[in-house]
Amino acid sequence: MAAEHRGRQELPSLDTLAARLEYLFETIRPSRDEVGGQDHGRRYTNKEIADKINRLHPETGVSISAAYVGELRRGVASDPRTSHVRALARAFGVHSSFFVDDATADRVKEQLKLLSELRRMGVEQVALRQVLAETGLSSADSQLVEQMVARLQGLGGSQQDDQP
């Protein structure tokens, strides 16, 4: 029990929507495709996330401003529409329940921590599947981790020095 408690303390507390959103900004980086190969490995800007959401406006009907994303990050705005929460989650590639469910947030944090470790180890896709099979993750969670690893592999190794 003490080891489990210590493991949770290593990860940041995500007790507000602003903290959860900031965690995603700090942890998930744009892919090389998104930034044209330049400055990959850096953090997303509010504008880039707003642009990702707004590009899907014809499909989702959701639009958002970079200023509003910033207000959500700072906690100035703390009660977004459900459609904005879903759009933010989609932009970062996480389930929308990350923003409202502690168990989901903990699971995503653990998955992102695992991804970071796997990226540092240079794990290949086949080895990744073996590791995931041994963790007991559901097939949906395993697929999410595989997709995130593939995305991170597209970023290359240069972002390793940028990790918080």
Disulfide bonds with the S-S distance in Angstrom:
none
